[in-house]
Amino acid sequence: MKYRKLGDSDLEVSEISLGSWLTYGVGVEADKARACLEESFDVGINFIDTANVYGRGAAESFLGEALQARARDSYVLATKVFFPMSDTDRGLSRAQIEKQLDASLQRLRTDYVDLYQCHRYDQDTPLEETMEALTRAVESGKTRYIGFSEWPADRIQAALDMSGVAKFVSSQPQYSMLWREPEEEVIPLCAANGISQIVWSPLGQGVLSGKYDPDKPPPSDSRAASDEMGGFMDRLMQPDVLRAVQQLKPIAEEAGLTLPQFALAWVLREPNIASAIIGASRPEQVRENAAASGIIVDTQLFLRAERIIDEALGQVEAA
């Protein structure tokens, strides 16, 4: 496992990290989830990402229990705040950040998180109020650093322009061969300002694993077949996209990789990306994905793959 510095922080995070969206505490049984976590540490993953809203606290509670036997300084722990936790608890107000951070720490059974992230931008709260609350969270020692997820470039810039507040060190966008939007504005802006990307859905929620046959129903044990985990995949489960992904398999084989490893190596080719977050339901998935760290792939193979995917996505959008 290789490690990269997270923005202008002193955190060194594994190139592959373990996430818990739709999985731990929700769609994956506790024993399997614990096995994935153990495998992650065995292969050198040191970065665990979660959020208060994942299972309405269930993912944090699972991790709080599962991590108890490990030294707190042996892993990097990140969580998030924004989405509704009740009918009245949501957003990035001063009161919510303080309340939700304390609740997260209690569920995670720790005095601090290494990274506290704004899960989305809050249009209903002044940015100044949010940044002041995050700054207090850092100064209190409850989080070491702060980050954001899926913020528009103009709001990132507005936060950067503020003086006397804690500085963001991380951005968490969706990014994969199937979703390249951050390349236009977010990655260049962050790269120029000491902010690294922590990528979610680097395998397109499993579509880039190549396990989905365009002419067959999804495998019964897959995310797309799961009521708990498959609700966000409609855009990616298009026949043209699935056929294009199948065409990537021989290209990955040329690189000496499985298709998931090839797709993760593509993400990690970008130096501004500190880590790619995987969501695993079986330990063998963790092991296979972790092997993508540190791999150098011929750029021409990546370019061939990009052309195939771009053509398929263009057909979907045209339809």
N, C-alpha and C positions, 0 to 999 in steps of 0.2 A: 504494500500500500504506500502510495506517495501522499504527501501533505502539502497544502498551500496556505499561505498567509491570508487571513480574512481581512481584506481592506487595510485600513490604517489601525489595526488592532494588534495585540500581541498573541492572538489566537492562531494556532496552527490546526487546520481541520483536514480530515481525510478527504481525498478527491471523490470518494464515494461515501455518502452518508445515508443513514437510515431514517426514513420518515414514518409517520403513523396516521396519515390521512386515510379514512375509510377502512382502516385495517385493525390496528391494535385497540382493544376495548370495544370494537364494533363488529367488523366482518370476519375476524380471524380468532379462532379459539385461543384461550390464554396459554395453553401448553405450546401450541405452535408459535405463537407470538414470542414467548420466552425463548424458544429454540432459535428463532431468527435473531433475537437480540444477542444471545450467547455466541452464535456464529459470527455476527458482526464484529464483536470484540476479538474473536479468534483470528479473523482475517485482517485486523488492523483498523477497522472503522472506529473512529473516536468521536464522531459527531452525530448526535441524536436530535431530530427535529420533531416538534409536536405543536399543538395549539390548544387553547382552552376549549374551543368549540368542537374539537374532534370527539364525537360521542358525548357532547355536552359534559366534558370533564373526564370521560371514561378512559381516553388514551393517556392523559396525564396521570390518572390514578393508577393505571396499569404500570406505567413507567416508574412511578414513585415507589411502588412495591418491588418491581423487578430489579431496580438499580440499587436497592438498599445495601446489598452486600459488597458493592464496589466503592472504592475510594472516590470521593467527589472530584478530586483533581485529576482523575484518570480518564475523564470524558468531557466533551463540550456539549452542553445542554441548551437547547433553544426552544422557546415557545412564543405564542402570539396572542394578540388581543384585537378585537373589533366586532366580530359577528355576534349575534344575539345569544346570550346565555339564559335569558328569561324574557318575559314580555316587556320588561323595562330596562334590562341590562344589555346595553350594546354601545358601540362607538368608542371614540378616543377622547372623551372629555377627561378633565383632571380627576373627577370622582371615579369614573370607570377604570381608568388606568391604575389608580391606586387600589381599588377594590378587586379588580380582576387579577392583578399581579399577586396580591396577597393570597387570593384563592388558588391561583396556579401553584405558588410555592407550597401551599399546604398540601395540595394533591400530589405534587412531585416530591414531597417530603425533603425539601432542601431549603437552605437559607437564601440561596441566590440562583439565578440562571446566568449563563454566560452571554446569552443574546436574547433580548426581548424585542419582538417585531410587531409593527403595526400591520395587521393582516390585510387591510385595504386602506384607502384614503377616506377620511370622514369629512364629508361635505358639510355636515351640520355642526362641526366644532371648529372654532378658529385654530389655524395651524399654530399660532403662538401658544395657545393653551395646551395643545398636545405636546409641543416641544418642551415647554416648561415642565410638564408632568413627567415626561421621559427623562429630562435632565435630573429631576429630583430622584427618580428611580435609580439612576446611575450613582448619584451622590450618596444615596442611602445604602448602597452596597447590595441592593436587591437584584440588580442586573449589572453585569460588567460592561456590556455594550448594547447598542440599539440598532435596529434595522427596520426595513419595511418590505411589504410584498405587494406587487402590482400597483405601485404608485405611478401616475403620469409624470412625464419628464418635467413639466412646468412646476409641479408641486415638489418634486425632488429638488429642483433648483431653488425654489422659495425657501425650503428648509436649509439648504446650503448657504443661502444668503444671510441667514440670521446669525447674530453674534450673541455670545454669552450662553449658548445652549450646547448640549451634547451633540456630537456629530455622528451621523449614521456611518456604519462600517459595512453594511450588507443590504443587498436587494434580493428578494426572492420572486423571480418571475417564472412563468411557464416558459419552457424553452426546449425544443427538440427539433429534429429534422422536419417534423410535421407542424411546428409552430415557431417561426423565426422572428416574430414581431419585435422582441427586445433589441435586435441588431441595429434598428434604424436610429433610435434616440437614446434608449435607456442605457445600453452597454457603453456607448462612447461617453455619455455624461458621467456615468459612475466611474469608468476607468480613469477619467481626468480628475476625479475628486476623492480617491482613496476608498472607494466603495466596491466590494466584490459581489459577484452574483452567486447565490445559492439556488440552483435550478430545481424547480419541481416539475414532475411529469417528464423527465428526460427520455422516457421510453413511450411517450404518448399513451399513458395509462395501460401499458402492456402491448399496445398495437405493434410497436416496433420490435417486439420479441418474435414476431412472425408466426405466432401460434393460431392466428385467426384465418381460416380458409374462407375466401369470399363466396364459395359455393356450398358451405356447410354451416350449421348452427354453431355458435361458440361452444367450446368444450365446457362440460358441466361444472368443472372445478375452476373455471376462469373468472376474472373480474367482470367481464361483459355479461356473464350468465348469472351474476349475483344481484339480487334485489338491493342489498345494502351497498354494494360497491360499484355497480355498473351504470348508475344513473347519469353520468356525465360524459358518456362515450359516443353519443349519437353521431356527432360530426366526424369522428374518426372511423366509425364502423361502416363506412361507405364502400361498396364493392370496388370502385376504381382505386381507392386508397389502399385497400387490402391487397389488391392485385399488384400494385406498385411495390408494396412492402415485400411481397413474395419475390419480386425481381431483385431485391437487395441481397438475398441469401447467398447467391454465388459471388457477389462482390465481397461480402464479409468473409467468405471462405478463401478468396484470394488473399485477404489480409491475414489469414490464419486465425480468424475469430468467429465466435458465434454471432448471430445477428444482434442480440442485446449488447454484447461487448462492443461491437462495431458502432452501434448507435450511441452508446455512452462515450466511447472514444471520440466520436464526432463532437459531442457537446464539450468535452474536456480539451478539444483542440484550441478553444478560445481562452487566452490567458487571463481574461478578467473573471472567468468562472473559477470560484474556489472549490465548489463541490457540487456534485449531482446527487439529488436525493432519490433514493430508490424506495419503493414500497414492496415489501416481500411478504409472502404468506408461507414460504417454505425455506428452510435453511440452505438448500441447494441453490435457490435463486440468489441468495445473498452471496454465496461463494462464487457463482458464475459472474455476477455483476461486479463484484469487487476486483476480479481479475482484469477488468478494463483499465484500472488505474495504471498510469505510467506507460501505456502502450503508445507507440508512434506508428501512425498509419500513413501510407503514401497519399499525398494530397489529391492525386488524380483519382484514386478510388472514392474519396469523399465527393469529389466533383461529379463523378458519374452517378453516385447515389442521389445527390441533390437534384440533378436534372430529372431523374425518374420521378422523384417525389413531387417536384415543382410542377411537372406536367400533369400528374394525377390530381393534385390540389386545384390546378387551374381548371380541369374538367369538372370537378365537383362544384367550384364556385360559378362556373358558366352555366351549369345546370340549375 
